[in-house]
């Protein structure tokens, strides 16, 4: 079964602006139309944020290079390749 057959509706190109009293308040990023719907649950896909917290610690002891998600969010294969490249330069 595919999602529409299960009663699941996808709302791409919308921004969730508020949730109140079981309703999601959305705005279409294409038309600007306001949409208000009741939802059982909301799945939000968000971009991860890079984490730099260990860089200052490690860089005090050895040459250090930020790679992978520490540098910027990316897919796993790009992060693996970048880490491999950084490891080969050591």
N, CA, C and O atoms as a GROMACS GRO file, in nm:
protein
  360
    1UNK      N    1   0.083  -0.119   0.000
    1UNK     CA    2   0.000   0.000   0.000
    1UNK      C    3   0.087   0.125   0.000
    1UNK      O    4   0.196   0.127   0.058
    2UNK      N    5   0.038   0.226  -0.066
    2UNK     CA    6   0.108   0.354  -0.065
    2UNK      C    7   0.038   0.450   0.030
    2UNK      O    8  -0.077   0.426   0.068
    3UNK      N    9   0.103   0.553   0.066
    3UNK     CA   10   0.050   0.643   0.168
    3UNK      C   11  -0.091   0.696   0.139
    3UNK      O   12  -0.174   0.694   0.230
    4UNK      N   13  -0.122   0.742   0.018
    4UNK     CA   14  -0.259   0.791  -0.004
    4UNK      C   15  -0.366   0.685   0.021
    4UNK      O   16  -0.475   0.717   0.068
    5UNK      N   17  -0.334   0.558  -0.009
    5UNK     CA   18  -0.430   0.451   0.016
    5UNK      C   19  -0.453   0.429   0.165
    5UNK      O   20  -0.556   0.374   0.205
    6UNK      N   21  -0.357   0.472   0.246
    6UNK     CA   22  -0.370   0.460   0.391
    6UNK      C   23  -0.432   0.585   0.453
    6UNK      O   24  -0.446   0.596   0.575
    7UNK      N   25  -0.470   0.679   0.369
    7UNK     CA   26  -0.529   0.803   0.419
    7UNK      C   27  -0.426   0.906   0.461
    7UNK      O   28  -0.461   1.005   0.526
    8UNK      N   29  -0.301   0.885   0.425
    8UNK     CA   30  -0.195   0.979   0.459
    8UNK      C   31  -0.183   1.082   0.348
    8UNK      O   32  -0.172   1.048   0.231
    9UNK      N   33  -0.186   1.207   0.387
    9UNK     CA   34  -0.177   1.316   0.291
    9UNK      C   35  -0.047   1.392   0.313
    9UNK      O   36  -0.016   1.432   0.425
   10UNK      N   37   0.028   1.411   0.207
   10UNK     CA   38   0.152   1.488   0.214
   10UNK      C   39   0.122   1.632   0.176
   10UNK      O   40   0.044   1.659   0.085
   11UNK      N   41   0.184   1.725   0.248
   11UNK     CA   42   0.165   1.866   0.220
   11UNK      C   43   0.300   1.933   0.193
   11UNK      O   44   0.350   2.009   0.276
   12UNK      N   45   0.358   1.904   0.077
   12UNK     CA   46   0.489   1.964   0.046
   12UNK      C   47   0.474   2.113   0.020
   12UNK      O   48   0.364   2.162  -0.006
   13UNK      N   49   0.584   2.182   0.028
   13UNK     CA   50   0.587   2.327   0.001
   13UNK      C   51   0.495   2.405   0.093
   13UNK      O   52   0.436   2.505   0.053
   14UNK      N   53   0.483   2.359   0.217
   14UNK     CA   54   0.405   2.433   0.316
   14UNK      C   55   0.494   2.458   0.437
   14UNK      O   56   0.589   2.384   0.464
   15UNK      N   57   0.461   2.562   0.509
   15UNK     CA   58   0.531   2.595   0.633
   15UNK      C   59   0.432   2.589   0.747
   15UNK      O   60   0.326   2.652   0.741
   16UNK      N   61   0.466   2.513   0.850
   16UNK     CA   62   0.383   2.505   0.970
   16UNK      C   63   0.411   2.630   1.052
   16UNK      O   64   0.524   2.652   1.094
   17UNK      N   65   0.309   2.710   1.076
   17UNK     CA   66   0.329   2.835   1.150
   17UNK      C   67   0.284   2.827   1.294
   17UNK      O   68   0.330   2.903   1.378
   18UNK      N   69   0.193   2.733   1.323
   18UNK     CA   70   0.139   2.723   1.459
   18UNK      C   71   0.066   2.591   1.473
   18UNK      O   72   0.013   2.536   1.376
   19UNK      N   73   0.063   2.540   1.596
   19UNK     CA   74  -0.022   2.425   1.631
   19UNK      C   75  -0.103   2.468   1.752
   19UNK      O   76  -0.047   2.507   1.854
   20UNK      N   77  -0.236   2.462   1.739
   20UNK     CA   78  -0.321   2.498   1.852
   20UNK      C   79  -0.451   2.420   1.844
   20UNK      O   80  -0.511   2.408   1.737
   21UNK      N   81  -0.494   2.368   1.958
   21UNK     CA   82  -0.620   2.294   1.970
   21UNK      C   83  -0.632   2.183   1.867
   21UNK      O   84  -0.739   2.163   1.808
   22UNK      N   85  -0.522   2.110   1.846
   22UNK     CA   86  -0.523   1.998   1.754
   22UNK      C   87  -0.517   2.035   1.607
   22UNK      O   88  -0.522   1.948   1.520
   23UNK      N   89  -0.507   2.161   1.580
   23UNK     CA   90  -0.502   2.208   1.440
   23UNK      C   91  -0.362   2.255   1.405
   23UNK      O   92  -0.293   2.320   1.484
   24UNK      N   93  -0.323   2.220   1.285
   24UNK     CA   94  -0.199   2.273   1.230
   24UNK      C   95  -0.234   2.389   1.139
   24UNK      O   96  -0.321   2.378   1.053
   25UNK      N   97  -0.166   2.498   1.159
   25UNK     CA   98  -0.186   2.616   1.075
   25UNK      C   99  -0.066   2.625   0.980
   25UNK      O  100   0.048   2.643   1.023
   26UNK      N  101  -0.095   2.610   0.853
   26UNK     CA  102   0.010   2.607   0.752
   26UNK      C  103  -0.010   2.719   0.652
   26UNK      O  104  -0.119   2.775   0.639
   27UNK      N  105   0.098   2.751   0.582
   27UNK     CA  106   0.092   2.848   0.473
   27UNK      C  107   0.163   2.786   0.354
   27UNK      O  108   0.275   2.736   0.368
   28UNK      N  109   0.099   2.789   0.238
   28UNK     CA  110   0.161   2.739   0.116
   28UNK      C  111   0.274   2.834   0.076
   28UNK      O  112   0.252   2.955   0.065
   29UNK      N  113   0.394   2.779   0.056
   29UNK     CA  114   0.507   2.863   0.013
   29UNK      C  115   0.494   2.901  -0.133
   29UNK      O  116   0.566   2.990  -0.180
   30UNK      N  117   0.405   2.837  -0.205
   30UNK     CA  118   0.386   2.868  -0.347
   30UNK      C  119   0.281   2.977  -0.364
   30UNK      O  120   0.306   3.078  -0.430
   31UNK      N  121   0.162   2.957  -0.307
   31UNK     CA  122   0.052   3.049  -0.330
   31UNK      C  123   0.029   3.148  -0.215
   31UNK      O  124  -0.036   3.250  -0.233
   32UNK      N  125   0.084   3.118  -0.097
   32UNK     CA  126   0.058   3.202   0.020
   32UNK      C  127  -0.074   3.171   0.088
   32UNK      O  128  -0.111   3.237   0.185
   33UNK      N  129  -0.145   3.069   0.038
   33UNK     CA  130  -0.274   3.030   0.095
   33UNK      C  131  -0.256   2.977   0.236
   33UNK      O  132  -0.166   2.897   0.263
   34UNK      N  133  -0.344   3.021   0.327
   34UNK     CA  134  -0.346   2.970   0.464
   34UNK      C  135  -0.428   2.842   0.467
   34UNK      O  136  -0.537   2.835   0.410
   35UNK      N  137  -0.374   2.739   0.532
   35UNK     CA  138  -0.439   2.609   0.541
   35UNK      C  139  -0.448   2.574   0.689
   35UNK      O  140  -0.350   2.585   0.762
   36UNK      N  141  -0.567   2.531   0.732
   36UNK     CA  142  -0.586   2.488   0.870
   36UNK      C  143  -0.642   2.347   0.866
   36UNK      O  144  -0.746   2.323   0.805
   37UNK      N  145  -0.575   2.254   0.932
   37UNK     CA  146  -0.614   2.114   0.929
   37UNK      C  147  -0.602   2.053   1.068
   37UNK      O  148  -0.520   2.096   1.148
   38UNK      N  149  -0.685   1.951   1.095
   38UNK     CA  150  -0.667   1.869   1.214
   38UNK      C  151  -0.566   1.760   1.180
   38UNK      O  152  -0.570   1.703   1.071
   39UNK      N  153  -0.476   1.732   1.272
   39UNK     CA  154  -0.374   1.631   1.250
   39UNK      C  155  -0.368   1.536   1.368
   39UNK      O  156  -0.384   1.577   1.483
   40UNK      N  157  -0.344   1.408   1.339
   40UNK     CA  158  -0.316   1.310   1.444
   40UNK      C  159  -0.174   1.329   1.494
   40UNK      O  160  -0.147   1.320   1.614
   41UNK      N  161  -0.083   1.355   1.401
   41UNK     CA  162   0.056   1.384   1.436
   41UNK      C  163   0.120   1.460   1.321
   41UNK      O  164   0.069   1.460   1.209
   42UNK      N  165   0.232   1.524   1.351
   42UNK     CA  166   0.306   1.602   1.251
   42UNK      C  167   0.447   1.547   1.243
   42UNK      O  168   0.512   1.527   1.346
   43UNK      N  169   0.495   1.523   1.122
   43UNK     CA  170   0.633   1.483   1.099
   43UNK      C  171   0.703   1.601   1.034
   43UNK      O  172   0.668   1.642   0.924
   44UNK      N  173   0.800   1.655   1.103
   44UNK     CA  174   0.871   1.772   1.052
   44UNK      C  175   1.012   1.733   1.010
   44UNK      O  176   1.088   1.679   1.090
   45UNK      N  177   1.046   1.759   0.886
   45UNK     CA  178   1.181   1.737   0.838
   45UNK      C  179   1.256   1.869   0.848
   45UNK      O  180   1.218   1.968   0.786
   46UNK      N  181   1.361   1.869   0.926
   46UNK     CA  182   1.438   1.991   0.944
   46UNK      C  183   1.584   1.963   0.915
   46UNK      O  184   1.630   1.849   0.925
   47UNK      N  185   1.655   2.065   0.880
   47UNK     CA  186   1.798   2.050   0.854
   47UNK      C  187   1.872   2.041   0.986
   47UNK      O  188   1.848   2.121   1.077
   48UNK      N  189   1.963   1.945   0.998
   48UNK     CA  190   2.044   1.938   1.119
   48UNK      C  191   2.141   2.056   1.124
   48UNK      O  192   2.173   2.116   1.021
   49UNK      N  193   2.187   2.087   1.241
   49UNK     CA  194   2.283   2.195   1.258
   49UNK      C  195   2.421   2.139   1.284
   49UNK      O  196   2.436   2.044   1.361
   50UNK      N  197   2.525   2.196   1.220
   50UNK     CA  198   2.660   2.148   1.246
   50UNK      C  199   2.698   2.169   1.393
   50UNK      O  200   2.653   2.264   1.457
   51UNK      N  201   2.780   2.078   1.445
   51UNK     CA  202   2.826   2.088   1.584
   51UNK      C  203   2.977   2.112   1.584
   51UNK      O  204   3.054   2.030   1.534
   52UNK      N  205   3.017   2.224   1.640
   52UNK     CA  206   3.159   2.261   1.642
   52UNK      C  207   3.222   2.248   1.780
   52UNK      O  208   3.339   2.283   1.797
   53UNK      N  209   3.150   2.198   1.878
   53UNK     CA  210   3.193   2.207   2.018
   53UNK      C  211   3.328   2.138   2.046
   53UNK      O  212   3.401   2.185   2.133
   54UNK      N  213   3.362   2.030   1.977
   54UNK     CA  214   3.488   1.961   2.006
   54UNK      C  215   3.607   2.017   1.928
   54UNK      O  216   3.722   1.987   1.961
   55UNK      N  217   3.582   2.097   1.828
   55UNK     CA  218   3.692   2.150   1.745
   55UNK      C  219   3.796   2.225   1.828
   55UNK      O  220   3.915   2.197   1.812
   56UNK      N  221   3.758   2.320   1.914
   56UNK     CA  222   3.860   2.392   1.992
   56UNK      C  223   3.941   2.300   2.083
   56UNK      O  224   4.060   2.324   2.105
   57UNK      N  225   3.878   2.196   2.135
   57UNK     CA  226   3.948   2.103   2.225
   57UNK      C  227   4.054   2.027   2.147
   57UNK      O  228   4.170   2.025   2.188
   58UNK      N  229   4.018   1.964   2.035
   58UNK     CA  230   4.113   1.885   1.959
   58UNK      C  231   4.220   1.971   1.892
   58UNK      O  232   4.335   1.930   1.883
   59UNK      N  233   4.183   2.088   1.846
   59UNK     CA  234   4.279   2.171   1.773
   59UNK      C  235   4.392   2.221   1.862
   59UNK      O  236   4.495   2.266   1.810
   60UNK      N  237   4.376   2.215   1.995
   60UNK     CA  238   4.486   2.253   2.085
   60UNK      C  239   4.598   2.149   2.085
   60UNK      O  240   4.712   2.181   2.118
   61UNK      N  241   4.566   2.025   2.048
   61UNK     CA  242   4.662   1.916   2.062
   61UNK      C  243   4.718   1.866   1.929
   61UNK      O  244   4.825   1.805   1.926
   62UNK      N  245   4.649   1.890   1.821
   62UNK     CA  246   4.695   1.838   1.692
   62UNK      C  247   4.627   1.916   1.580
   62UNK      O  248   4.522   1.977   1.601
   63UNK      N  249   4.687   1.915   1.461
   63UNK     CA  250   4.618   1.978   1.347
   63UNK      C  251   4.480   1.913   1.331
   63UNK      O  252   4.468   1.790   1.329
   64UNK      N  253   4.378   1.993   1.321
   64UNK     CA  254   4.241   1.944   1.321
   64UNK      C  255   4.167   2.002   1.202
   64UNK      O  256   4.185   2.118   1.165
   65UNK      N  257   4.084   1.919   1.142
   65UNK     CA  258   4.006   1.961   1.025
   65UNK      C  259   3.861   1.923   1.048
   65UNK      O  260   3.831   1.809   1.085
   66UNK      N  261   3.771   2.017   1.026
   66UNK     CA  262   3.628   1.986   1.035
   66UNK      C  263   3.584   1.918   0.907
   66UNK      O  264   3.614   1.964   0.797
   67UNK      N  265   3.513   1.807   0.921
   67UNK     CA  266   3.459   1.734   0.806
   67UNK      C  267   3.320   1.682   0.839
   67UNK      O  268   3.278   1.687   0.955
   68UNK      N  269   3.252   1.631   0.739
   68UNK     CA  270   3.121   1.569   0.760
   68UNK      C  271   3.019   1.666   0.816
   68UNK      O  272   3.021   1.785   0.785
   69UNK      N  273   2.929   1.613   0.899
   69UNK     CA  274   2.822   1.696   0.955
   69UNK      C  275   2.873   1.802   1.050
   69UNK      O  276   2.802   1.898   1.079
   70UNK      N  277   2.996   1.786   1.101
   70UNK     CA  278   3.052   1.891   1.187
   70UNK      C  279   3.076   2.017   1.106
   70UNK      O  280   3.072   2.128   1.160
   71UNK      N  281   3.101   2.001   0.978
   71UNK     CA  282   3.125   2.116   0.891
   71UNK      C  283   2.993   2.173   0.840
   71UNK      O  284   2.970   2.294   0.847
   72UNK      N  285   2.908   2.088   0.790
   72UNK     CA  286   2.778   2.130   0.737
   72UNK      C  287   2.694   2.005   0.714
   72UNK      O  288   2.749   1.899   0.685
   73UNK      N  289   2.562   2.016   0.727
   73UNK     CA  290   2.478   1.899   0.702
   73UNK      C  291   2.496   1.848   0.559
   73UNK      O  292   2.507   1.926   0.464
   74UNK      N  293   2.500   1.718   0.546
   74UNK     CA  294   2.515   1.656   0.414
   74UNK      C  295   2.468   1.511   0.422
   74UNK      O  296   2.441   1.460   0.531
   75UNK      N  297   2.457   1.446   0.308
   75UNK     CA  298   2.415   1.306   0.313
   75UNK      C  299   2.530   1.220   0.360
   75UNK      O  300   2.646   1.263   0.358
   76UNK      N  301   2.500   1.098   0.401
   76UNK     CA  302   2.599   1.011   0.461
   76UNK      C  303   2.716   0.982   0.368
   76UNK      O  304   2.832   0.985   0.411
   77UNK      N  305   2.690   0.956   0.241
   77UNK     CA  306   2.798   0.922   0.149
   77UNK      C  307   2.897   1.038   0.134
   77UNK      O  308   3.018   1.016   0.130
   78UNK      N  309   2.847   1.159   0.126
   78UNK     CA  310   2.937   1.275   0.118
   78UNK      C  311   3.021   1.286   0.244
   78UNK      O  312   3.141   1.315   0.237
   79UNK      N  313   2.960   1.264   0.360
   79UNK     CA  314   3.034   1.272   0.486
   79UNK      C  315   3.141   1.163   0.492
   79UNK      O  316   3.253   1.190   0.535
   80UNK      N  317   3.109   1.040   0.450
   80UNK     CA  318   3.208   0.932   0.451
   80UNK      C  319   3.326   0.966   0.362
   80UNK      O  320   3.441   0.950   0.401
   81UNK      N  321   3.297   1.014   0.241
   81UNK     CA  322   3.405   1.048   0.147
   81UNK      C  323   3.493   1.160   0.201
   81UNK      O  324   3.615   1.154   0.190
   82UNK      N  325   3.429   1.260   0.259
   82UNK     CA  326   3.506   1.372   0.313
   82UNK      C  327   3.593   1.327   0.431
   82UNK      O  328   3.707   1.370   0.443
   83UNK      N  329   3.538   1.241   0.517
   83UNK     CA  330   3.617   1.187   0.628
   83UNK      C  331   3.733   1.103   0.579
   83UNK      O  332   3.843   1.110   0.635
   84UNK      N  333   3.709   1.022   0.475
   84UNK     CA  334   3.814   0.940   0.417
   84UNK      C  335   3.926   1.028   0.362
   84UNK      O  336   4.044   1.002   0.386
   85UNK      N  337   3.890   1.132   0.288
   85UNK     CA  338   3.989   1.225   0.233
   85UNK      C  339   4.072   1.290   0.343
   85UNK      O  340   4.194   1.302   0.332
   86UNK      N  341   4.002   1.334   0.449
   86UNK     CA  342   4.073   1.399   0.560
   86UNK      C  343   4.168   1.300   0.626
   86UNK      O  344   4.280   1.338   0.662
   87UNK      N  345   4.126   1.175   0.645
   87UNK     CA  346   4.212   1.074   0.706
   87UNK      C  347   4.335   1.044   0.624
   87UNK      O  348   4.442   1.018   0.679
   88UNK      N  349   4.321   1.046   0.492
   88UNK     CA  350   4.434   1.016   0.405
   88UNK      C  351   4.537   1.128   0.402
   88UNK      O  352   4.652   1.105   0.364
   89UNK      N  353   4.498   1.247   0.441
   89UNK     CA  354   4.593   1.359   0.441
   89UNK      C  355   4.678   1.364   0.569
   89UNK      O  356   4.775   1.440   0.577
   90UNK      N  357   4.641   1.283   0.668
   90UNK     CA  358   4.716   1.286   0.795
   90UNK      C  359   4.849   1.215   0.780
   90UNK      O  360   4.925   1.207   0.876
   0.00000   0.00000   0.00000
